[in-house]
């Protein structure tokens, strides 16, 4: 792995850790999201400080160069993150739909009670 890539990987990971730490301190990000991003940053810091790990893993998996392994690892982890976010969004949409339905029912009951109509 080239020195320039190692430096960029280390610098980007350190900046990400600091940025996520600030967001967590200001309560602008959930803890589980923070764990993912800090963990990802730590993995990339380790790979930039100890490039032999990436070299060994890339050889074991049959990659031509360690940089290809690093890029594939980044893409794979971000796809996993995207999948879990899709699940969370679906759950939130269901909860929102249920809340809107419940609110509509309550409003309907409230309006019927005010006008004196009875439910049959």
Secondary structure, 3 states (H helix, E strand, C coil): CCHHHHHHHHHHHHHHHHHHHHHHHCCCCCHHHHHHHHHHHHHHHHHHHCHHHHHHHHHHHCCCCHHHHHHHHHHHHHHHHHHHHHHHHHHHHHHHHHHHHHHHHHHHHHHHHHHCCCCC
